[in-house]
Amino acid sequence: MKRFAIGAAEAGGPRLLVIAGPCVVENADLCLKVASHLKAACAARGLPFVFKASYRKANRSSGRSFTGPPIDEALAVLARVKREVGVPVLTDVHEVAEVAAAAAVADALQIPAFLCRQTALLEAAARTGRAVNVKKGQFLAPEDMAQAVEKLLGAGGERILLTERGTSFGHHDLVVDMRGLVAMRALGWPVVFDATHSLQKPGGAETRGDRRYAFPLMRAAIACGVDALFFEAHPDPEHALSDAGTQLPLAEAEAFLDEARRVHEAVTERAHA
C-alpha cells in the first residue's frame, strides 16, 4: 500500500486517516468551529486529520439550492482554517479553470464522483502536485477506478486516494457493496470510505438521506480494511445549507471516531496475529 503525506497527516499508514468537515463553506465561523472541534477530537485519539469543505457545490438537485459563497471568499475561508487551526485542507474541484486557485490553498484536491472520468480535470489536478482524492462514480465498478489512477499517474500524480461513496441502485437510492473496498485496495492506493454521502437518496426536488446508517456502514467498511474515513459534520445538520439529511451532528463526532478507532484496532490486531 502506498504511503504519503497530506500536510502533517499520513495516508496509507498504520493509523486510520480522518477526512472530515462540513459539506460546504457556509461561512468562516462554521468552518473554524468545526475544524477546531475535529482537530481536537482526532488528536485525542491519535488519528491523523484533514479538514474537508467544498468551496462550491456544483452538483445540486435544485437550481435554487445553496452552492456556496463566491469562490475567492470561500477559498479565503479555507486558507484561514489552514493557517489558524493548523490542519491540512481538502476541497472539491469541478472545472479545470478552478484547479490552480484551489491548489494554491488546499493540500488535497477532490474529484467528485460524477466527474471521476473527466480526463482533463484529473490531469489538471495531478499536475498541481497536490494529493488527489477521486470519488468512485456511482455508475462504476470498483475495478474501473484503475483508469482514473492511470490518468493521474500519466499526468505526474504521485499521491492518490480512492473513495467509495455508494453505487446507484434503482431510483433515489445508493448501496455500498463492501467487496468494492477490497477490490479498490488491490489497486495499491489508500482507500477511503465516505460514511455520509453513502447515506444519500439522490435526485428528486432535493437530495435526502438517512444518517441512522452512518455508524453501521462505517463499522463494516473499516472491518473490510479501509485506510481512511470520510464524513461530513455540522453543528446543526437540520439547518445545514447542503446535505442536511446526511451530515452528522458535530456533537456525535467523538462517538463516531471512538467506534472507528476500536474497529480499526481490532482489524489491525488480527492482521498481525
Backbone torsions as a table, in degrees:
resi	resn	phi	psi	omega
1	MET	NA	130.2	177.9
2	LYS	-65.3	143.4	175.8
3	ARG	-125.2	138.4	179.7
4	PHE	-161.1	165.5	-177.6
5	ALA	-96.8	143.9	167.1
6	ILE	-122.2	96.0	-169.8
7	GLY	61.0	-128.1	179.4
8	ALA	-86.8	-3.6	-178.5
9	ALA	-95.2	151.1	178.2
10	GLU	-112.9	136.1	174.2
11	ALA	-107.5	140.9	178.1
12	GLY	82.2	4.4	179.3
13	GLY	-88.6	-169.8	-177.1
14	PRO	-72.4	-20.5	-179.4
15	ARG	-96.7	145.8	179.3
16	LEU	-69.9	121.1	176.7
17	LEU	-78.1	137.6	177.6
18	VAL	-113.2	125.4	174.6
19	ILE	-118.2	113.8	-171.7
20	ALA	-156.1	157.5	178.1
21	GLY	161.0	-173.6	178.9
22	PRO	-73.3	160.3	-178.1
23	CYS	-59.3	-47.7	-173.9
24	VAL	-139.7	155.0	173.8
25	VAL	-68.3	104.8	175.2
26	GLU	-86.8	-44.7	176.9
27	ASN	-165.8	170.0	-176.5
28	ALA	-66.9	-41.5	-177.5
29	ASP	-58.8	-44.2	179.6
30	LEU	-60.3	-50.2	-175.7
31	CYS	-64.4	-42.0	179.3
32	LEU	-64.9	-39.9	179.6
33	LYS	-65.5	-47.9	-177.9
34	VAL	-66.8	-42.7	-179.7
35	ALA	-61.9	-43.8	-179.8
36	SER	-64.6	-42.4	179.9
37	HIS	-62.7	-48.1	-177.0
38	LEU	-71.0	-34.9	176.5
39	LYS	-59.7	-47.4	-179.5
40	ALA	-64.6	-40.7	-179.0
41	ALA	-64.4	-42.3	180.0
42	CYS	-70.4	-41.8	-179.8
43	ALA	-61.2	-39.2	-179.9
44	ALA	-64.9	-21.1	-178.1
45	ARG	-109.4	6.8	177.9
46	GLY	67.3	31.2	-177.2
47	LEU	-108.7	129.3	175.8
48	PRO	-65.6	144.6	-170.8
49	PHE	-133.8	135.6	171.5
50	VAL	-124.1	126.9	178.6
51	PHE	-79.0	136.8	-179.0
52	LYS	-122.8	130.8	167.1
53	ALA	-158.6	139.6	177.6
54	SER	-82.7	131.9	175.4
55	TYR	-74.8	-22.0	177.7
56	ARG	-153.1	141.1	175.6
57	LYS	-106.7	99.3	-176.1
58	ALA	-80.1	-26.1	-176.7
59	ASN	-104.4	93.3	177.6
60	ARG	-119.9	147.2	-178.3
61	SER	-64.1	-38.1	-177.1
62	SER	-116.9	144.0	175.4
63	GLY	-67.9	-12.5	178.7
64	ARG	-90.5	-6.0	-175.8
65	SER	-72.9	151.9	177.6
66	PHE	-66.2	131.4	179.9
67	THR	-113.3	-6.4	-179.9
68	GLY	119.2	165.9	176.7
69	PRO	-73.4	175.4	174.1
70	PRO	-53.2	145.6	-171.3
71	ILE	-56.9	-41.2	-179.1
72	ASP	-62.7	-40.8	179.0
73	GLU	-66.4	-43.1	-177.9
74	ALA	-65.7	-42.5	179.1
75	LEU	-67.3	-32.5	176.2
76	ALA	-64.6	-36.0	176.2
77	VAL	-64.0	-45.0	179.1
78	LEU	-62.9	-36.9	176.5
79	ALA	-63.8	-37.9	176.5
80	ARG	-64.1	-43.1	178.4
81	VAL	-58.5	-46.5	-178.5
82	LYS	-62.2	-42.6	-175.9
83	ARG	-77.4	-46.8	-171.9
84	GLU	-84.9	-35.2	-179.9
85	VAL	-91.1	-26.4	177.2
86	GLY	77.5	44.5	178.5
87	VAL	-129.8	151.2	172.2
88	PRO	-68.7	155.5	-172.5
89	VAL	-126.4	140.1	174.2
90	LEU	-122.5	140.4	175.9
91	THR	-148.0	156.3	179.2
92	ASP	-75.8	151.4	167.5
93	VAL	-126.2	139.8	-174.8
94	HIS	-117.4	-22.7	-176.7
95	GLU	-136.7	146.1	179.3
96	VAL	-56.3	-37.7	-176.5
97	ALA	-64.3	-20.0	-177.9
98	GLU	-98.9	-6.7	-172.3
99	VAL	-63.0	-45.6	-176.2
100	ALA	-62.6	-42.9	-179.9
101	ALA	-64.7	-42.0	179.0
102	ALA	-66.4	-40.3	-178.5
103	ALA	-68.2	-24.2	178.2
104	ALA	-67.7	-19.7	-178.5
105	VAL	-110.1	-47.2	-169.5
106	ALA	-83.7	150.1	173.6
107	ASP	-86.2	-22.6	179.6
108	ALA	-142.0	140.1	177.5
109	LEU	-108.9	139.0	-177.5
110	GLN	-113.6	132.0	176.8
111	ILE	-96.9	115.4	-179.5
112	PRO	-60.9	155.3	-174.0
113	ALA	-56.9	-43.8	-178.2
114	PHE	-66.6	-13.9	-176.7
115	LEU	-110.5	11.0	-171.6
116	CYS	-67.9	-11.5	177.4
117	ARG	-104.4	2.8	-177.2
118	GLN	-76.9	98.8	-171.9
119	THR	-56.6	-48.5	-177.1
120	ALA	-61.8	-38.1	180.0
121	LEU	-68.2	-44.4	177.6
122	LEU	-60.0	-46.6	-177.7
123	GLU	-65.7	-40.2	178.7
124	ALA	-63.3	-41.7	178.5
125	ALA	-64.4	-43.1	-179.5
126	ALA	-63.2	-38.5	-176.9
127	ARG	-67.8	-16.9	178.3
128	THR	-71.2	-19.0	-175.1
129	GLY	83.7	-2.8	177.4
130	ARG	-77.8	157.2	169.6
131	ALA	-62.8	146.1	-178.5
132	VAL	-125.5	124.1	175.9
133	ASN	-105.6	117.6	-179.6
134	VAL	-105.4	121.1	175.6
135	LYS	-82.8	130.3	180.0
136	LYS	-65.9	129.6	177.7
137	GLY	-59.2	144.4	179.1
138	GLN	-63.5	-11.7	-175.8
139	PHE	-105.9	2.7	-174.5
140	LEU	-108.1	147.9	166.8
141	ALA	-76.3	148.7	-177.4
142	PRO	-58.2	-35.7	-179.6
143	GLU	-63.3	-26.6	-178.0
144	ASP	-70.8	-11.4	175.6
145	MET	-67.7	-12.0	174.7
146	ALA	-58.9	-30.9	-179.8
147	GLN	-69.8	-38.9	176.3
148	ALA	-64.4	-41.8	177.7
149	VAL	-60.4	-43.4	-179.7
150	GLU	-60.9	-41.3	179.2
151	LYS	-64.8	-42.6	179.2
152	LEU	-64.6	-45.5	179.2
153	LEU	-62.2	-39.7	-179.8
154	GLY	-64.4	-25.0	179.6
155	ALA	-97.3	10.4	176.9
156	GLY	94.9	8.1	178.5
157	GLY	-66.6	133.7	-178.4
158	GLU	-124.2	-8.3	-179.3
159	ARG	-133.1	108.0	-171.2
160	ILE	-128.2	135.4	171.8
161	LEU	-120.9	145.5	177.8
162	LEU	-122.7	129.8	-173.3
163	THR	-118.5	133.8	172.2
164	GLU	-93.4	129.5	178.7
165	ARG	-137.8	23.8	176.2
166	GLY	98.7	156.0	-179.0
167	THR	-119.0	139.2	-179.1
168	SER	-59.0	135.0	-178.9
169	PHE	-136.5	100.2	-176.7
170	GLY	65.9	-144.8	-179.2
171	HIS	-104.6	138.3	173.9
172	HIS	59.5	36.5	177.7
173	ASP	-155.2	152.7	175.2
174	LEU	-126.1	148.7	175.5
175	VAL	-129.9	137.3	175.9
176	VAL	-98.1	114.9	175.2
177	ASP	-92.0	105.8	-174.5
178	MET	-62.1	-20.9	176.1
179	ARG	-61.7	-30.0	-178.6
180	GLY	-64.4	-29.9	178.4
181	LEU	-64.6	-41.5	178.3
182	VAL	-67.2	-42.2	-179.0
183	ALA	-63.9	-41.1	179.8
184	MET	-71.0	-35.0	177.9
185	ARG	-63.6	-27.2	178.9
186	ALA	-65.7	-15.4	176.9
187	LEU	-75.6	-12.3	172.7
188	GLY	97.8	1.7	-178.9
189	TRP	-115.2	151.5	-179.7
190	PRO	-56.6	138.9	-179.2
191	VAL	-111.4	136.7	-177.7
192	VAL	-112.0	140.6	171.1
193	PHE	-106.4	123.6	178.0
194	ASP	-90.2	100.2	-171.3
195	ALA	-78.0	-16.0	-177.2
196	THR	-106.2	-40.8	176.0
197	HIS	-65.8	-24.5	177.5
198	SER	-67.5	-10.9	-179.3
199	LEU	-92.2	-2.7	-173.1
200	GLN	-69.4	153.9	165.8
201	LYS	-119.2	84.4	-167.7
202	PRO	-74.1	160.5	176.9
203	GLY	93.0	-166.3	-178.9
204	GLY	70.9	-165.2	-179.2
205	ALA	-65.6	-30.1	175.5
206	GLU	-155.1	155.6	179.0
207	THR	-78.8	125.6	178.5
208	ARG	-107.7	-180.0	178.6
209	GLY	-174.7	175.9	-177.0
210	ASP	-137.6	98.7	-175.1
211	ARG	-72.0	-5.7	177.5
212	ARG	-58.7	-25.9	-174.8
213	TYR	-93.0	3.4	-177.7
214	ALA	-62.0	-46.8	-177.1
215	PHE	-65.4	-51.5	-178.4
216	PRO	-64.6	-38.1	178.1
217	LEU	-66.6	-39.7	177.5
218	MET	-60.4	-46.3	-179.1
219	ARG	-61.1	-43.0	-178.5
220	ALA	-65.1	-41.4	-177.9
221	ALA	-66.9	-42.6	179.8
222	ILE	-68.0	-33.9	175.7
223	ALA	-63.5	-25.6	177.3
224	CYS	-79.8	-8.0	173.3
225	GLY	99.9	25.6	179.2
226	VAL	-66.7	160.8	-175.8
227	ASP	-97.5	-18.4	-176.0
228	ALA	-150.5	153.4	178.9
229	LEU	-120.2	127.6	178.9
230	PHE	-112.5	133.3	171.1
231	PHE	-155.5	156.3	177.2
232	GLU	-106.1	140.0	-177.3
233	ALA	-138.5	147.9	-175.0
234	HIS	-148.4	142.0	179.5
235	PRO	-61.6	-27.8	-178.2
236	ASP	-143.0	75.7	-172.6
237	PRO	-55.3	-36.1	-177.0
238	GLU	-62.3	-22.6	179.1
239	HIS	-112.0	14.3	175.3
240	ALA	-64.0	149.7	-178.0
241	LEU	-83.5	-4.3	177.5
242	SER	-154.7	141.1	177.6
243	ASP	53.3	45.8	-179.4
244	ALA	-63.1	-27.8	-176.1
245	GLY	-81.8	-11.9	-173.6
246	THR	-123.7	-20.6	179.7
247	GLN	-64.4	142.9	177.8
248	LEU	-79.8	145.0	169.7
249	PRO	-60.8	134.1	-178.5
250	LEU	-57.3	-31.7	180.0
251	ALA	-65.1	-17.5	179.3
252	GLU	-94.1	-0.1	-175.0
253	ALA	-60.9	-41.4	-178.4
254	GLU	-62.9	-44.3	178.9
255	ALA	-64.1	-38.5	178.8
256	PHE	-63.3	-45.5	-179.8
257	LEU	-68.3	-36.1	178.3
258	ASP	-61.2	-46.1	179.5
259	GLU	-65.9	-40.6	179.1
260	ALA	-60.4	-44.5	-178.9
261	ARG	-66.5	-40.2	179.5
262	ARG	-61.2	-45.6	-179.6
263	VAL	-66.6	-42.1	-179.5
264	HIS	-63.0	-40.8	178.7
265	GLU	-65.2	-38.7	178.5
266	ALA	-63.6	-42.4	179.3
267	VAL	-64.8	-42.6	-178.9
268	THR	-65.2	-42.8	178.5
269	GLU	-61.2	-40.5	-179.9
270	ARG	-67.1	-38.4	-179.5
271	ALA	-64.3	-29.4	-177.5
272	HIS	-96.0	-1.4	-177.3
273	ALA	-71.2	NA	NA
